[in-house]
Amino acid sequence: MNVLFLTSELCDFVKTGGLADVAKALPMELVKRNHDVRIMMPCYNRIPNYFDYPVIADLSLTNPQNNTGIEFKVRQAKLCNKVTVWLIENEHYFARNSIYAENNQSYYDNGERFAFFSAASLLTTEYLKFVPDIVHCNDWHTALTPMILALKYQNSPFFKNTRSVITIHNGAFQGVFEKSQLWMLPEISQVNNETVSQGFNNINFLKCGVFYADKINAVSPSYAEELTTFLGGHGMSQNYMDRINDLCGIVNGCDYSDWDPSIDKNIPFNFNSDTMVDKSLCKFLLQEYTNLPVCNKPIFGMVCRLTDQKGINLLIPVLDEMLQHQIQLIIVGTGAPELENILHQYTKKYADRFVFKSVYDNKLAHMVEAGSDFFLMPSIYEPCGLNQMYSLAYGTLPIVRAVGGLKDTVICYDENPLEATGFIFKEAEPQAFLNCVRRALIFYLQEHLEFLRIRRNAMNVRYNWSDSAEEYEKMYKSAMH
Ligand SMILES: Nc1ncnc2c1ncn2[C@@H]1O[C@H](COP(=O)(O)OP(=O)(O)O[C@H]2O[C@H](CO)[C@@H](O)[C@H](O)[C@H]2O)[C@@H](O)[C@H]1O
């Protein structure tokens, strides 16, 4: 199949979160399976040396109603020398200090920027004569595309057999903007469809995707189910219910070319389940690197965007109690300044056991996975989650809340001791989280042989992208019928 994969971020180019990981791993796997995939993304000036990629097209998105046009260039790059990446370059929209926001403030014209990107993507693929069987959209940024296909290109012979799918990586972000931001798409700005509008003047990008795409998937079966509920649908449960027959869940894979402790170049010592002494060395070096006392105490790690989603508000109220125990805690994350401030305060009080690094640091993320004994993911909601899969591979037992993909990928010791790979708690309450941490700590201290067995279980689990890609193929095929 010919797949045009639209994304707002991509590992090795620009990354703020898990979407970038998937945007790399899934196309790579699809190409391995002989599909022809082109990734399309904005040419942000934060992409390292983007100007070295050759310009292969000089185009203009014109508005036939008033003859105005938006000029743009297309650059061509390669992902790992394997997948073609087309970068849409327009200085006004994408030559900025950041991708979505600056100083914690979203760009006021994000709707216009991504409406332009979606429309320019279709124009480009037509110009470059790449006829997609599937246009694969991801999250709100590209969710307008199925609507553009359905309305602007409804009679186009070029896109006659093209079908669209949308993957929901995070349904809380929906992209709600004034319709006027879609000025470059006259046939669409007038759309008067209650199911894609939000209030009188606004359009909800994600609702457009869910309404117009041929198939929809969430990044885990449990999250797909949650989306259809009032509690888990982020205000869009009815929209998902309306499409329930076209909605499925496909769990993400783990990219073991990046996240395998036996070959990982970002960690000081490589290890596998037979050479766990080297994991201990990774622990000591992590302690040294983060200025914690080098010792045998269990380390709890956490790497995430600091947002409500990641359950940081379940952790903060019990941080004092947690840090009374003989443990070390390392949190790496950036995000809400008020949360960062609170965490910084705690580092002063517990300098000998708590480290908070407010940085985005890929190498450190790998070191935390390798050197920790437990990994914390007390998420309020979690569409799939990648870090718990990385943790499994590194023998770092995940402590997670029973939501979305976390529930689908971790097996709780208290429910299934034989096959267990971690610990799970249910209620979104600080006390429930603390109890689970204590449960894990006691397990580590008092049942150490069992702990080592579970650790081995975890390291044997595989979430291969080939399995997920197979599910995507099925979804593509069903979209085409
Ligand atoms: N400070 C930091 N330094 C270094 N690395 C950091 C970092 N903060 C985050 N990361 C990295 O960013 C990625 C985060 O991935 P997640 O899947 O956990 O979350 P995210 O919420 O962004 O993704 C959304 O999309 C993905 C993909 O579908 C879903 O799995 C997820 O549930 C959904 O919320 C991981 O690779 C992590 O290591």
PDBQT file of the ligand as one rigid body, heavy atoms in Angstrom, charges set to zero:
ROOT
HETATM    1  N1  LIG A 501      12.102  15.197  30.169  1.00  0.00    +0.000 N 
HETATM    2  C1  LIG A 501      12.258  14.216  29.297  1.00  0.00    +0.000 A 
HETATM    3  N2  LIG A 501      13.486  13.874  28.878  1.00  0.00    +0.000 NA
HETATM    4  C2  LIG A 501      13.664  12.872  27.988  1.00  0.00    +0.000 A 
HETATM    5  N3  LIG A 501      12.660  12.166  27.426  1.00  0.00    +0.000 NA
HETATM    6  C3  LIG A 501      11.419  12.469  27.803  1.00  0.00    +0.000 A 
HETATM    7  C4  LIG A 501      11.134  13.500  28.741  1.00  0.00    +0.000 A 
HETATM    8  N4  LIG A 501       9.802  13.584  28.896  1.00  0.00    +0.000 NA
HETATM    9  C5  LIG A 501       9.263  12.642  28.098  1.00  0.00    +0.000 A 
HETATM   10  N5  LIG A 501      10.232  11.971  27.443  1.00  0.00    +0.000 N 
HETATM   11  C6  LIG A 501      10.084  10.889  26.474  1.00  0.00    +0.000 C 
HETATM   12  O1  LIG A 501       8.937  11.153  25.681  1.00  0.00    +0.000 OA
HETATM   13  C7  LIG A 501       8.222   9.954  25.462  1.00  0.00    +0.000 C 
HETATM   14  C8  LIG A 501       6.891  10.042  26.170  1.00  0.00    +0.000 C 
HETATM   15  O2  LIG A 501       6.087   9.068  25.707  1.00  0.00    +0.000 OA
HETATM   16  P1  LIG A 501       4.702   8.672  26.372  1.00  0.00    +0.000 P 
HETATM   17  O3  LIG A 501       4.077   7.679  25.489  1.00  0.00    +0.000 OA
HETATM   18  O4  LIG A 501       4.934   8.227  27.759  1.00  0.00    +0.000 OA
HETATM   19  O5  LIG A 501       3.927  10.011  26.491  1.00  0.00    +0.000 OA
HETATM   20  P2  LIG A 501       3.132  11.151  25.677  1.00  0.00    +0.000 P 
HETATM   21  O6  LIG A 501       2.141  11.531  26.682  1.00  0.00    +0.000 OA
HETATM   22  O7  LIG A 501       4.062  12.174  25.215  1.00  0.00    +0.000 OA
HETATM   23  O8  LIG A 501       2.472  10.493  24.400  1.00  0.00    +0.000 OA
HETATM   24  C9  LIG A 501       1.137  10.300  23.938  1.00  0.00    +0.000 C 
HETATM   25  O9  LIG A 501       1.309   9.509  22.750  1.00  0.00    +0.000 OA
HETATM   26  C10 LIG A 501       1.977   8.286  23.001  1.00  0.00    +0.000 C 
HETATM   27  C11 LIG A 501       2.222   7.626  21.657  1.00  0.00    +0.000 C 
HETATM   28  O10 LIG A 501       1.083   7.047  21.122  1.00  0.00    +0.000 OA
HETATM   29  C12 LIG A 501       1.176   7.425  23.953  1.00  0.00    +0.000 C 
HETATM   30  O11 LIG A 501       1.927   6.280  24.260  1.00  0.00    +0.000 OA
HETATM   31  C13 LIG A 501       0.878   8.204  25.244  1.00  0.00    +0.000 C 
HETATM   32  O12 LIG A 501       0.059   7.449  26.100  1.00  0.00    +0.000 OA
HETATM   33  C14 LIG A 501       0.237   9.521  24.892  1.00  0.00    +0.000 C 
HETATM   34  O13 LIG A 501      -0.033  10.289  26.060  1.00  0.00    +0.000 OA
HETATM   35  C15 LIG A 501       9.089   8.841  25.975  1.00  0.00    +0.000 C 
HETATM   36  O14 LIG A 501       9.919   8.397  24.951  1.00  0.00    +0.000 OA
HETATM   37  C16 LIG A 501       9.895   9.536  27.088  1.00  0.00    +0.000 C 
HETATM   38  O15 LIG A 501      11.096   8.899  27.400  1.00  0.00    +0.000 OA
ENDROOT
TORSDOF 0
